């Protein structure tokens, strides 16, 4: 399983879109002034490749692949922007020849410009939502929207008649790490430990920061005994993982796990509570182990 985009990358995308939106609105204002008040248009807007010359066009077409290419709405922006510039050019040519722009051409230009602005804003909000849904320290998903996603997995498990398991992971004696080595050391344990956990999961598994040093794993399409093998491999890997602390020292950690198979007809919250009971058993039996709720 790959972690979501790094928080810094998401922030960069959000800020970049804000610049593009501001540039688009400045273009929109200038076009309106040219069409309504007859002010001189930019030569770039009269060119047949005007869509490539604008700040949006330079941003949109300058990278292959683009950072936002996987966004569902991104691919539609190009056609929308090209149609907008074609309508603007047509209206500007009318104006340059001493005629008022035809109402249908002017309306088409304005409508397309507003639609492009709305699409860019919507994309920016989606990215901000992703920022809020990502834990800033570990890169795992946060609890924001977690229950909704787990209910979707529960419904999918019922539909395809394949089980889905949930696991709770808790780093052992984590308070002692913070108290004796300092909070930056604790942050290093969580960041590096969860990077390893994410790398050990499949691409369709998910991991959420449930709270503090506790994380929730979702393993779709996996019976309980098979999920136990996956989690056991993660436990063994964490035990062997050298964590490099800010001081440069290497530190070893362990984690305890509680694992449950979700019932298709019981609340997701109940499955999480049962995984928590199994986790408590793992702690009581000496830590650094996997306990199953049956």
C-alpha positions, 0 to 999 in steps of 0.5 A: 500500500502506498501512503497518500501524497506527502503533506508538503506536496498536497500543500504545494498543489493547493498553493499552485492552484490558488495562483492559477485561479488568481491568474485566470480571474485577472484574465477574465477581468481583462477580457471583460474590459476589452469586450465591454469597454473596448480597451486594447486586448492582449495580442496573445488572446487574438492568437490561434494558440491563445490557450497555450499562451495564458498562465493556465495553459503554461501550467496545464500543458508544461508537464507530462505527466502533470502532478494532478493528472490522476484527479478525475476533473483534471482531464476535462479542464483542457477542453473547457479552457480551449473552448473558452479561448476560442469564444474569447478570440471570436468575440475579440475579432468582432470587437476589433472590426468595430462591431459589438460582440455577438451576444451568443459568443459573449455569453459562451465566453463568459459561461466557459470562463465561470465554469473553468473557475468553478472547476479549479475551485472544486479541484482545490477543495478536493485537494484541501480535503485530502490534506485534512484527511491525511495525518501530518506526521505519518502520512497515514489516513486520519480518522476523518471519514474513516467510519464511512470508508469502513462501512463501504468496505463492509458493504463490499464484503457482503456484496462479493461474499468475501470477508474483511478484517480490521486490526488495531496496532499499538506501539509497545511502551510508547510513553516510555519512549517519549518520556526517556528519549523525548517527543522527537524520538517518539515522532521518529518511531511513529513516522518510520514504523508506519512507513514500514507498515504501509509498505508491507500492506497491499495496494487495496489495504488501508491504514488510519491513525486511530489515536496517539500511537494506535493505528487501524488496519483494514484488510479487505477480502481476507479471512481472519486466519490469512489476515493473521499471517499478514499482521504477524509478518508486519509484527516481525518486521517492526521488531527487526526494523532499526529506527533512526532517532534524531540523535543518530542512535538506532532504536528498536520497537515492538507493537501489539495487535488485535485482529477481528473479522467484520460481521456484515450485519453488525455495526463497524464500531462493534468490530473496532471495539472487539479488535480493541479487546483483542489488543488489550489481551495482546498487551496483557499476555506480554506485548509484541504479539497478535491476538484474534477476536473470534 
